[in-house]
């Protein structure tokens, strides 16, 4: 257990930040999963509309430091490529 007031405070802050980050990361994963499932199901119209919101969410998570900037770029690139492939196939 911590012995100093500032250490106790930083532990409390860490708990709050960890929970917030966990929730944001979960929100991002759910958005990615729903977009990927829409693409795989062949619902290209729905996927196009969901893509804008998902890209926005990816950018927000990158800005907050939840994911790395390069990871955000990689997610966006792969999703756009996957959607374009699904549109071309249908």
PyMOL commands that set and color helices and strands:
alter all, ss='L'
color gray80, all
select helices_A, chain A and resi 5-40+44-64+69-89
alter helices_A, ss='H'
color red, helices_A
deselect
rebuild
show_as cartoon
